[in-house]
Amino acid sequence: MPNKKKSLLTKFLKWRYKNLSNKTFVQILSVVIGFLAGLAAVTLKNLTYFIEAFLEEGIIFSENQLYFILPIIGLTLVFLYVKYVHKEKLEHAVSSILFSLSKKRGVLSTKQIYTPLITAPLTVGFGGSTGLLGPAVASGSALSSWLSRWLHVDAKTRSLLVACASAGAISSIFQSPIAAIIFAVEVFSLDLTMLSVLPLLLASISGVLTSYFFLGNESLFSFSLTQGFDLNDTLFYLLLGVSTGFASIYFTRMYFGIFKLFKPLKSPKYRLLVGGLAIGIMLYFIPPLYGEGFGFINNLLDGNHLTALGTTPFDDYTHNIWVVIALLFGITIFKAIAMTTTFAAGGGGGIFIPTMVMGSALGNVVAKAINNLGFGFQVSEANFTLIGMAGLIAGVIHAPLTAIFLIAEITGGYQLFVPLMITASISYLITRNTLDYTIYTRELARQGALLTHNKDQAVLTLMQLDDVIETNFKSVRPNMTLGEMLKEAVTKSTRNIFPVVNVDQKLMGILLLDDIREIMFNADLYEVTYVETLMHAPPEKIFYEKDDMKQIMQKFQESGAWNLPVIKNEKYYGFVSKSKLLTAYRRELLNYTR
């Protein structure tokens, strides 16, 4: 049977090479991948909503008492799945995709196809305060990677199709095809050309049509614009931009800070217990932190802030608007804490939708504060709720265009383009000038695995050190005589450089042919001259586990060397030559800009 399948695939590939151009084939694949990514997103949403609906009656009946136990149950189920089925550490969805694009030529593990469809619904459905967008993107991208490899697609096209999958997933979840394309360009640092725009567009359309087919054309947010942009409100939108900018900085720093707090808890069981209890306590006092939070956003957009807040221990005081403002501000503060605690405790999910929830709460707080300060100002709370979401998205993930078009598309609020631009741009500028990297990219930047829109930097990131290391050098021992070196190394090598290593293969120095040229024919020195007296230290060393391609290029530039030794696991491994490095760079640059 496997041979028959292989034969059918071979026949299909031969037919495809004869009858379809590569451009047409990629366009067809982008439609298929958009559909598969949309299907993954729909499946993820339905599974999560099924779990939430099943548990909802119990929560109401128990008067929030179940909030203490449900997150622990969900996290326990995720823990058991990861330990006994997945058997690998859960990876952050978008970060793992970015790493695969920069260092694995778009290859993603097939486990990523189904694992997010299990861990995210269990986490979010049982109250974990994360989102579903990241898992949907991860599942769709893994499907795209698997299909691309199965159909023998080259690495550059495979990376484009992975980005198409992300566009399809986002388009399906939010029914926002334009924002989905922009997300792929902004977050994945895709080089936007006509060759990449059309596949992204086709995948995005395919994803949104899949969503319409399975879920209907009901909009994600129940919003109808009643008040457009008023020039007199410009100052308040500037204020909202500043607020969301600082909130984005808080969100990002809180994310890394909580992970640091959990680091001393070595056992996953302790992290699960501590995190689950912490989430349960937060949910008891602040019920809107439960799950994704789209219901909370819709209630705020409808002006039902009491329904949005749910049943809390402070219900007797919510007749006072400033208590309501304080509770909403508490959601702004604690959403980041609840989300990160869920991740640190071992849960799955994404950060995008929690960002939107936090932004909606903050936007509503700013509007309510303006309207109730007693200075006679009145602004639209619904508009500020929407635009607050855009401000947080722009600041947290450094994607202002995605933020603007996403909010405009999912609400039909194109009349709010100007305030969206004002708030998103200010939030982005404040955050970008304070934090160099996002939650998605900080660890990748440390590893030298971050793709950017800087072509030179992107090409260096895409280059693989293994592709330029040469190992056909004859090594010599420090205690070798000149005669032994000539016989064992020089006469058997086509290279003019010789690494000097000890019995443990540790590099002691190097020896160039130029170093012995004047004495190599003097037979009187063959038995009395030793390698250790002739060798010298290399001008620089390349450390396999530590140095990225940018650092390697810099070492060549500063040392002026033509060959540098590579140290792997503290032992000599090979050499990198400047000529081969530059040739590989030119080849990758041509491939990248093709």
N, C-alpha and C positions, 0 to 999 in steps of 0.2 A: 504493500500500500504506500509506504513512504516514497519508493522509487516511482510509482505511478504519479504521485503528487508532484514530485520533482520534475518528472517528464512533462506534465501539464504546464508547470511554471516555466520550464525551459521553452516550450512551444509558444507560450504567451509572450515571453520576453523577445523571442525571435520575431514574432509577428509584430510586436510593438516597435522594435528597431526598424523594421521594414516599412511600416505603415504610418507611424506617428512620429512627428518631430519631438524633440525633447521639450520644447516650449509647450506644445499641445498636451503632452503627457503630464507635465507638471500642473497645468491648469485643470486637467481632469482629476488628478490626485488631490488638488486643493479643495475641490468640491466634495470629494469623498471624505477627506479628512475633516472638513468643516462639519459634515453630517455626523461623523463619528464623535467628534468633540462635543457637538451639540447634544448628541444622544447621551454621552457621559454626564454632561451637565444636568440634563433632564432627569436621568436616573438618580443622580446625587440629590437633587432637590426633592424628588418624590420619596426617596428612602428616608430622608431627614424629616420631612413633613409628616410622614406616616408615624414615625417614632414620637414626634412631638404631640401629634393628635392623640395617640394612644396614651401618653402620660399626662396630658393636659387636665383631664377630668380628675385624676388622682391628686394633682397639685391643688386644684380648686377645692376639692373635698377636704383635703388635709389642712387647708388654710396656711399654705406655704411651708408646712412642716417637712414636706418631701424634698424641699430645696436642700436640706442638709445631707441627704443621702443619695439623691439622683446623680449628681456629678461624680461621686465616688464609684457608683455602679458603672456609669459610662466609661470612666477612666480605667476601671478594673477590666472591663471587657476589651478595651483597646490594648491594655497591657498584656492580657492573655493571648490576644491575636498576634501581637508583635513578637512575643516570646516564643510561642509554639508554632506559628504559621509563617509569619514574615521573616523572623529570625535575623533582622537587621535593624539598625537604629532608624527611626522615622526621620526623614529629611524634610527641610523646609521646601515647599513646592517650587516657588519661583526661583529661589537660590540654586536648587539642584538643577533646574533647567538651564539657568545661566551658566553654571559650571559645565554642564554637558556641551553647551554650544561653544565654549571657549577652549575646553581641554579634552573633550571626548568626541569631537566631530559630530555632535548632535545625537549621540547614542545614549539612550535612557534605558534603565532596567525595565524588563517586562512586568516586574512586580508593581511598578508604578501605575500600570494600567488599572489594576483592581484594588490595590491597597487603599488609595484615597477614597474609593467608593464604599469601603467598610469602616475605616477609622474615622473619617469626617462625620458621617451620619451618627455613629455611636457617640462621638464627642459632643457634637452640636445638639443632637436630639435629646441627650440627657442633661443638657444645660450648660455645656462648655461654651465659653463666651468667645468663640471664634467664628470664622466665616467659611463659606463654601466655594468661593471663587478660586482660591489657590488650588484646592484639591481638584476642581473641575479642569483647570488649566493643566495640572500635572497629569491627570488621567488622559486627557486628550492629546497632550504632547507625547506621552509614552506610546499611545496608540499610533501616532504619526511616525515616531521613531522606528517602531517595530515594522510597520507597513513599508516604510522607506527602505529599510534594510532587506526585507523580504523580496522587494522588487528591484534590488540592486541599484538604488539611487545613490549618486555621488554625495560626498560629505557636505558640499556647499548647498546643494539642493535640499538635502535632508534638514539642514539647519533652517532653511526658509520654510519648509513644510512644518517643522516644529513650531515656528512662529505663527504659521497659518492655523495650527491647532489651537493655540492660545487665543487667536482672534475669534475662531469659531466658538470656543467655550464662553468667552466674555459676551459675544454677541447673543448667544443663546440665553445666558442667565439674565442679562440686562435688557435684551432686545434693543441693542444699541450698536449697529454695525459700524458706524463711522468711528466711534470711540474705541471699538475693539481693534481696528486697524492702527489707530494712533497709539494705543497701549503697546502693541507689538513693536512699533517703531521706537517709542520713547524708552520703554523698560528693557527691551531686548537689544537696544542699540542697533537695530536693523538698518543696513545701508539702503535707503529708499531710492529705488530706480523703477522704471516702467516694468522691468522684468519681475520685480518683487511686489509692486502695487497690485497688479491684476490677480495673482494667486491669493493675496491677502483679502482682496475684495470678494473674490469668489468664495473663499472659505468663510468669510464673515456673513455673506448672504446665505450660504448653505446652513450655517449655524443658527441664524435667526429664523429661517424658514422651518427648521427642525423644531425649534421652540414653539413657533406658531402652530405647527401641526399637532404637537402633543399637549400643549398647555393653553392654546388659544391665543388671542391677541390682547388679552387683558394686560394693562400696564402694571409695572412693578409697584409704582407709587400712585396713590389716588390723589392727584393734584390737578387743579384747574387754576390757571392764572387769573387773578382778579385785580391785581395791581401791578402795572409794568414799572419800568425804571423811571424814577423821579430824580432829576438832577440835584435837587435839594438833599437827597439822601447819600450823595457821594461820600461825604465825610464819614458817615456811619459805615459804609462799605469798606472804606479805608481802615476804620477801626476794627471791623470784622476780619480784615486781612491780617492786621497785626496780631489780633487775638488768636486766629487759627495758626499763624506762623509760630508763635510761642507754644501753643498747644501741641503742634507737630514736633517741636523739639522735646517737649515733655514726654510725648508718646514714645519717641524713639529712645530717649535715655532711660525711661522707665522699663522698656522692653529689655534692654541689655542689663539694667540694674537688677531686675528680678531674677534673670537667669544667673547672675553672679551670686545672688542670695541663695539660690537652690544648689549651687555648685558643691558646697560641703556635704550635701546629702548624696552620698555615693550610690546608695541602693535605690533602684527604681520604685520599690515598694514604699519606701519612706517618702519619696517625692510625690508619689500618687496619694498617699494618705494626707500629707500636709497640704498639698495643692487642692485635693478634693474637699477637705474641710474648709479651707480658706474660701474656695469658690462658693460652697454651700452657705457660709455665713454672709458673704456679699450678696448672694441671690435672695436670702431671707429679708435683708434690709432694703435691697434695691432689685426688685423682681425684673425690671427691663433688661438687666444684664444677662438674662437667660437666653441662650442660643444666639442666633444671628442678630435679631433686633429689627427686622423689617416692619413688624407690627408697631413697634415703638415709633419708628420714623413716620409711618402713615398716620398714626394718631396725632402726632405733632403737626403734620401738614394739614390735618382736618381741624386743628384747633382744640383737640380733646386732650389737654395735658394731664388731666386727672386719670383718664383711661390709660394714657401712655405710662404714667407712673405706677399704675396697678395698686394692689393692696400692700401698704407698708405700715410699719409701727407708728408713722407720723400722720396717719389719715385724719386725726382730729384737728390738725393744724393747717391743712391744705387750703382752708378758706383764705388764708393770708398769702397773697401773691409772692411775697418775698420768701416764704417757706417753699413754695413751688419752685421759685428760681434757684434756691439753695439745693433742693433735691435734684433738679436738672443739672446743676453744676456738679453735684456729686456723681452723677452718671458720667459726665465729661471726665472727671478725675478717675473714677474707678473702672471705666471700660477698659482702659489700657492695662490696669492692674489685673483685672479679671481675665482678659485675653492672654496676657503673658503668663499668668499663673497656670492657665489651662495648658499652654504649650510646655511650660517647665515641668508640669506634673505628668507629662507623657501623652497629652492629647494631640489630635490632628486638626487641621483646619488652615485657614488663611487669615491674613491681616487686613485685607482690603475692605471687607464689609464692616468689621469693627471700627475701622477708620471713619467710614461713613456715619455710623451710629454716633460716634463721639462728636463728629462735626455737626450733625443735625442738632444734638443736644446743646452744643456750644452756640450755634447760630441762634437757636431759640432763646437761650439765656440772654444773649446780647440784645436781641430784639425786645424781649420782655423788660429788661433793665432800662432800655431807652424809653420805652412807652410808659414806664411807671416811676420814673425819676421826678416827675412833676414839672418838667420844663415845657410841656406842651407839644413835644415831638411825638409823631406816630409813624411807625414803619410796619411793613408787612411781616408778621412773624413767620408765615409760611415761606415767603421769599428768603428770609434770613436763614431759615432751617435748611433750605435747599443749598444756598450759597455757602453756608458753613461746611456742608459736606465737601463741596468743591475745594474749599480752602484747606481742609485736612488732607484730602487726597493729594493735592498739589504739594503740600509740605512734607508729608510722611514718605511718599514714594518718589518725590521729585519728578512728577509728571503733570505739569500744569495744563497742557493741551488735552490730555486724557480727562482730567478733572472737568474742564470746561465743557467739552463735547458730551461726556457721559451724562452730566446733570442736565444739560440742555436736551439731550435725546430722550432720556427716560422719563422726563416730565413734559416734554413738548414745550418747555419754557424758553424758546429762542429769543423772546423779548427781553430775557434777563442776561443776554450775552455780555453787555457792558459791565454790569456789576460782577458777573462771574469772572470776567477778565481782570477786573480791578482786584478782587479778593484773592483769586488764585495766584496772580503774579506776585502780589505783595507777600503772601504766605510762602511761596516758593523762594523768593529772593532772601527773605529772612532766614529760612531754614537752610538754604543752599550755602549761604555765607557763614552759617554757624556749624553745620554738619557736612563734612565732605561726602559722606556715604549714607545710604539708607539701610533699613533693616535687611533688605534683600542683598545689598552689595558690600557691606563692611567686611565680612569675613572673606569674601571673594577677592576684595582688593588686597587684603593682607597676604593672600596666597598667590597674588599676581595672576589671577584667573578672571579678571573683570573686563568684559568687553565695553568699549565706549564708542562714541561717535567720532573720536579722534582716530583717523585711519591708521596713522603710524603706530599708535598705541594698540589699536585693535589687531593689527597684523602681528605685532610682537606677542600679544596674548595668545593668538591662535597657533603660533609656532610651537612645536613640541621639541624639547631638549633631546629626546631620544633620537630624533631624526637627524641631528647634526653631530652626534657623538661618534667618533671613530675609535675603533679598538685594535686596529692592525699595527700597533707599535710594539717593538721588541723591548721588553723591560730588562734591566740589568741590576745586579746586586752591588751594594757599596764595596764589598770585599773582593770583587772581581779585579783581576789584573787587566792592564791595557790589552795584553795579548788575548786573554779570554774574551774580553768585550768585543774585540775585532772579529774573532772567530765565531762567537755565539750570537752576536747581535748585528754588527755593522754589515757583515757579508751576507746576512740573511734578511736584511730589511731594505725596503724601498723608501724609507722615511729618513729624515735628517735630524730627528729628535728622539731621545731615549729616556723613558722614565726610570728613575732609580728607586727601587722598592726593596723593603726588607722581607724576611721570611713570612711576615704577617700581611704582606701586600700593602703596607702603609707607605705612602710616598715620602721619600727622604730628600729628593731633589730631582733635577733634570740634567741631561747632558746633551749638548748639541754637537753635530758633526763639525761645526766650525771650531768648537772648543779643543778638538784633538787633531784638526787637519794638519797642523805643523809638526806634530810628533807621531802621527799614526804610521809612518813608514820608518821610524827609527826603532829598529829591532832591539837595541840595547835597553830601551825603556819598557819593553813588553812585560818583563817579569818583576820590575821594581816600582812600576807606577800603578796606582790603584784608582779605581773609579771614584772612591770617596774623596780623593784629593783633587779630582777634576770637576766633580758635580757642583752645581750651584742651585740656589732656590729659584723657583719659577717666579716671574714677575707678578703673577696673580694666580689664584685657584678658583675654580668653579665648584660650588657645593650643590650636588644634585638635589638634595631635599630642600634646600633653602633658596637658591637663586632663581629668579624668573628671567625671561629673555631680555627684559629691559635692563636688569642689573648686569647680565652677561655682556650685552652690547657696551654698557658703560665701562666694564672692566677692560674690555679690549681697547676702548678709546683712551682710557687713562693710562694703561700700561704700555700701549704701542706694540704689544705682542702679536705674533701671527698664529701662535698655538698656545692654548691654555689647558692645563690638566684638569680633569673632572674627578672630584672626590665623592664617592658614594658609600654610605655607612662607614665613614672614616677610612676607607681604603681606596687605592688608586683604581679608577674605572676605565679611563680612556682620555682622549683629547678632543677639543673643539677647535677647528681652524677658522680663522677669520674669513677666508675665501669661501668655505662651505657655508658658513653662517650667513654671509651676505647673499650667496646664491639662493639659499633657502628663503631668505627674506624677500628677495625680488620675485621668486616664484609664488610665494604666498600673497604678496601684494597684487600681482597680476590676477591670481585666482579670486582674491577678495573683491577687486574692482571690476571683474569681468561682467 
